[in-house]
Amino acid sequence: MATVNIHEAKTHLSRLIERARRGERIVIAKAGTPVAVLTGIDTEAVTRRPIGMDRGRIVIHPDFDDPLPEFDADYSHPADPLADDYRR
């Protein structure tokens, strides 16, 4: 496992990424103290979701984009402290 400082990591990032992609673990340090580990991602572990896998599970109601009553200027809820007729 190689250790590089932050300045070197910024300067040679593409080279370090290529090394990590090949399986090497690279420790990035600040003032000699390890702060991060650069590793490659196992592309076989990342699976793509098939298109349409949730078909029939999602329901969008016809009124989904109607204004919310809380944001309507004429709306007055009984417990609204900003309403004119609010009383405790």
Disulfide bonds with the S-S distance in Angstrom:
none
